[in-house]
Amino acid sequence: MLIDAGSGAIAHTIISLGEAMGISVVAEGVETEEQQEFLAHMGCHSYQGYLFSAALPLEEFDQWLASFAKNAV
């Protein structure tokens, strides 16, 4: 989406549609800080992807989440 203007336009449209409908949008597949910043600038503030973690089994995810919450305080 940072390289292809069409992909950026699609992301912007989806975020705008979510805002217009009063629903939050989660960006999937965020791999770089630049992508996260681009999305945040457009109003998307929920993300998932390898920038944060690879896919995890539930038990490992629970541990990761607890650690993340502990460090966020």
N, CA, C and O of each residue as an XYZ file, in Angstrom:
292
protein
N       0.816     -1.182      0.000
C       0.000      0.000      0.000
C       0.860      1.246      0.000
O       0.402      2.310     -0.418
N       2.101      1.139      0.461
C       2.998      2.287      0.410
C       3.625      2.445     -0.968
O       4.078      3.531     -1.331
N       3.650      1.365     -1.727
C       4.276      1.376     -3.049
C       3.227      1.566     -4.143
O       3.461      2.273     -5.123
N       2.079      0.933     -3.968
C       1.014      0.949     -4.971
C      -0.077      1.926     -4.540
O      -0.760      1.692     -3.543
N      -0.244      3.014     -5.279
C      -1.235      4.032     -4.937
C      -2.651      3.450     -4.891
O      -3.478      3.891     -4.093
N      -2.926      2.471     -5.737
C      -4.256      1.854     -5.746
C      -4.560      1.143     -4.442
O      -5.681      1.216     -3.938
N      -3.569      0.456     -3.894
C      -3.765     -0.236     -2.616
C      -3.991      0.766     -1.485
O      -4.818      0.539     -0.602
N      -3.257      1.864     -1.517
C      -3.456      2.914     -0.511
C      -4.846      3.504     -0.603
O      -5.470      3.791      0.418
N      -5.339      3.688     -1.823
C      -6.683      4.226     -2.022
C      -7.741      3.257     -1.493
O      -8.739      3.682     -0.910
N      -7.524      1.975     -1.693
C      -8.464      0.969     -1.177
C      -8.469      0.998      0.345
O      -9.534      0.972      0.962
N      -7.286      1.052      0.957
C      -7.214      1.115      2.421
C      -7.927      2.354      2.932
O      -8.675      2.280      3.907
N      -7.704      3.489      2.288
C      -8.358      4.736      2.706
C      -9.876      4.624      2.597
O     -10.597      5.076      3.487
N     -10.358      4.030      1.524
C     -11.796      3.858      1.315
C     -12.402      2.971      2.398
O     -13.468      3.287      2.925
N     -11.750      1.883      2.731
C     -12.262      0.969      3.754
C     -12.297      1.654      5.117
O     -13.270      1.516      5.859
N     -11.243      2.388      5.447
C     -11.212      3.097      6.727
C     -12.313      4.155      6.769
O     -12.994      4.292      7.785
N     -12.495      4.894      5.693
C     -13.548      5.912      5.624
C     -14.933      5.288      5.739
O     -15.803      5.835      6.417
N     -15.142      4.167      5.092
C     -16.421      3.464      5.165
C     -16.701      3.020      6.594
O     -17.819      3.174      7.087
N     -15.693      2.470      7.258
C     -15.856      2.064      8.652
C     -16.240      3.238      9.529
O     -17.139      3.127     10.362
N     -15.562      4.368      9.347
C     -15.876      5.562     10.134
C     -17.302      6.017      9.869
O     -18.023      6.361     10.807
N     -17.724      6.025      8.606
C     -19.071      6.458      8.242
C     -20.141      5.550      8.838
O     -21.244      6.001      9.147
N     -19.811      4.270      8.998
C     -20.770      3.314      9.548
C     -20.668      3.201     11.064
O     -21.467      2.507     11.693
N     -19.693      3.877     11.645
C     -19.522      3.830     13.095
C     -18.926      2.527     13.598
O     -19.171      2.124     14.735
N     -18.152      1.877     12.761
C     -17.505      0.632     13.184
C     -15.986      0.790     13.086
O     -15.480      1.561     12.271
N     -15.283      0.058     13.916
C     -13.827      0.128     13.872
C     -13.295     -0.824     12.811
O     -13.912     -1.841     12.494
N     -12.151     -0.473     12.277
C     -11.504     -1.264     11.244
C     -10.193     -1.791     11.808
O      -9.442     -1.048     12.439
N      -9.918     -3.066     11.583
C      -8.658     -3.678     11.982
C      -7.855     -3.960     10.719
O      -8.304     -4.690      9.835
N      -6.666     -3.375     10.645
C      -5.788     -3.621      9.499
C      -5.049     -4.928      9.723
O      -4.415     -5.124     10.760
N      -5.132     -5.807      8.758
C      -4.485     -7.112      8.849
C      -3.247     -7.129      7.967
O      -3.228     -6.523      6.895
N      -2.220     -7.821      8.423
C      -1.023     -7.986      7.615
C      -0.047     -6.827      7.731
O       0.759     -6.602      6.827
N      -0.111     -6.083      8.841
C       0.809     -4.961      9.038
C       2.181     -5.530      9.405
O       2.342     -6.208     10.420
N       3.151     -5.239      8.564
C       4.483     -5.827      8.741
C       5.562     -4.807      9.078
O       6.620     -5.181      9.584
N       5.318     -3.526      8.809
C       6.346     -2.520      9.048
C       5.768     -1.330      9.817
O       4.562     -1.082      9.793
N       6.649     -0.606     10.495
C       6.212      0.597     11.194
C       5.691      1.637     10.210
O       4.782      2.399     10.540
N       6.252      1.677      9.011
C       5.786      2.618      7.996
C       4.335      2.338      7.610
O       3.549      3.268      7.431
N       3.982      1.065      7.483
C       2.594      0.714      7.188
C       1.681      1.130      8.340
O       0.603      1.679      8.109
N       2.102      0.876      9.565
C       1.299      1.255     10.727
C       1.101      2.769     10.764
O      -0.011      3.240     11.005
N       2.154      3.527     10.532
C       2.054      4.988     10.539
C       1.136      5.489      9.437
O       0.354      6.415      9.654
N       1.221      4.887      8.259
C       0.363      5.253      7.131
C      -1.098      5.033      7.492
O      -1.943      5.895      7.250
N      -1.389      3.881      8.068
C      -2.758      3.563      8.458
C      -3.251      4.475      9.588
O      -4.397      4.925      9.570
N      -2.393      4.743     10.558
C      -2.762      5.626     11.667
C      -3.092      7.025     11.151
O      -4.034      7.661     11.624
N      -2.319      7.495     10.187
C      -2.566      8.811      9.601
C      -3.940      8.871      8.938
O      -4.568      9.929      8.900
N      -4.404      7.741      8.419
C      -5.722      7.681      7.780
C      -6.847      7.438      8.777
O      -8.019      7.480      8.403
N      -6.507      7.181     10.050
C      -7.535      7.004     11.065
C      -7.743      5.584     11.537
O      -8.658      5.330     12.320
N      -6.925      4.651     11.089
C      -7.021      3.264     11.551
C      -6.032      3.072     12.696
O      -4.840      3.341     12.545
N      -6.529      2.606     13.844
C      -5.677      2.475     15.019
C      -5.705      1.076     15.627
O      -5.300      0.891     16.775
N      -6.177      0.100     14.872
C      -6.162     -1.299     15.312
C      -5.490     -2.112     14.214
O      -5.836     -2.005     13.037
N      -4.515     -2.933     14.625
C      -3.702     -3.637     13.644
C      -3.406     -5.054     14.118
O      -3.486     -5.366     15.306
N      -3.066     -5.894     13.162
C      -2.491     -7.198     13.460
C      -1.512     -7.511     12.353
O      -1.653     -7.034     11.227
N      -0.528     -8.310     12.679
C       0.447     -8.682     11.668
C       1.808     -8.945     12.280
O       1.995     -8.833     13.492
N       2.748     -9.294     11.429
C       4.081     -9.685     11.874
C       4.854     -8.556     12.543
O       5.851     -8.819     13.216
N       4.423     -7.303     12.378
C       5.073     -6.215     13.104
C       4.965     -6.460     14.607
O       5.847     -6.065     15.370
N       3.899     -7.101     15.022
C       3.631     -7.328     16.441
C       3.992     -8.736     16.870
O       4.595     -8.926     17.926
N       3.630     -9.731     16.064
C       3.923    -11.119     16.400
C       3.493    -12.022     15.250
O       2.567    -11.712     14.500
N       4.183    -13.130     15.137
C       3.719    -14.184     14.227
C       2.484    -14.825     14.851
O       2.197    -14.606     16.028
N       1.763    -15.604     14.077
C       0.616    -16.335     14.618
C       1.086    -17.246     15.748
O       2.146    -17.865     15.661
N       0.284    -17.319     16.809
C       0.653    -18.091     17.994
C      -0.458    -19.037     18.401
O      -1.633    -18.733     18.197
N      -0.107    -20.184     18.977
C      -1.119    -21.023     19.616
C      -1.761    -20.233     20.764
O      -1.146    -19.314     21.305
N      -2.972    -20.584     21.127
C      -3.737    -19.827     22.119
C      -2.972    -19.623     23.420
O      -2.945    -18.507     23.939
N      -2.356    -20.656     23.957
C      -1.640    -20.519     25.227
C      -0.495    -19.513     25.112
O      -0.290    -18.697     26.011
N       0.244    -19.572     24.017
C       1.342    -18.626     23.820
C       0.806    -17.214     23.615
O       1.411    -16.243     24.069
N      -0.337    -17.102     22.926
C      -0.947    -15.788     22.742
C      -1.357    -15.192     24.082
O      -1.127    -14.008     24.329
N      -1.958    -15.993     24.943
C      -2.347    -15.511     26.269
C      -1.136    -14.977     27.031
O      -1.222    -13.939     27.687
N      -0.013    -15.683     26.945
C       1.215    -15.236     27.606
C       1.733    -13.943     26.976
O       2.146    -13.023     27.682
N       1.709    -13.883     25.656
C       2.158    -12.679     24.951
C       1.294    -11.493     25.332
O       1.811    -10.410     25.608
N      -0.029    -11.687     25.351
C      -0.955    -10.612     25.683
C      -0.746    -10.117     27.104
O      -0.760     -8.911     27.348
N      -0.550    -11.045     28.054
C      -0.312    -10.659     29.432
C       0.980     -9.848     29.551
O       1.038     -8.862     30.286
N       2.000    -10.265     28.831
C       3.269     -9.537     28.839
C       3.119     -8.168     28.209
O       3.669     -7.185     28.706
N       2.375     -8.099     27.116
C       2.135     -6.828     26.427
C       1.383     -5.866     27.334
O       1.747     -4.696     27.446
N       0.331     -6.362     27.984
C      -0.470     -5.517     28.877
C       0.372     -5.033     30.058
O       0.256     -3.882     30.478
N       1.204     -5.903     30.580
C       2.054     -5.547     31.714
C       3.040     -4.446     31.324
O       3.291     -3.534     32.111
N       3.601     -4.526     30.113
C       4.576     -3.535     29.652
C       3.925     -2.233     29.210
O       4.598     -1.205     29.129
N       2.632     -2.259     28.923
C       1.922     -1.068     28.449
C       1.563     -0.130     29.595
O       1.243      1.037     29.368
N       1.613     -0.635     30.822
C       1.218      0.181     31.979
C       2.266      1.142     32.357
O       2.093      1.903     33.309
